[in-house]
Amino acid sequence: MTILSFLGPVIAAVLYVIVFQKAGFRGAILFVCAAPVLGAILTRILVASLVMGGGPMAGIFLLSAALSLAPLLVLAFMAWPPVETPAARNSTENN
């Protein structure tokens, strides 16, 4: 049952990678796509520590929300790579 709680963030990360590549992002910026999975793991760890000994309850959910939204914030506020325009094609047909 615990694997199902990680299914959503894993699917989101894969879809973010696809969107980032379609937008033209390449390289290290794609590591931002793993933020939802990292958020799910950290939330699991922090909730377990909260149950065991107490801790800041609001911080757990704020951290999870921030990591889940990180790829969207990068897409919204980073400069996108320039779009490559196709070169003019010369027709070889006789008109």
Secondary structure, 3 states (H helix, E strand, C coil): CHHHHHHHHHHHHHHHHHHHHHHCCCHHHHHHHHHHHHHHHHHHHHHHHHHHHCCCHHHHHHHHHHHHHHHHHHHHHCCCCCCCCCCCCCCCCCC
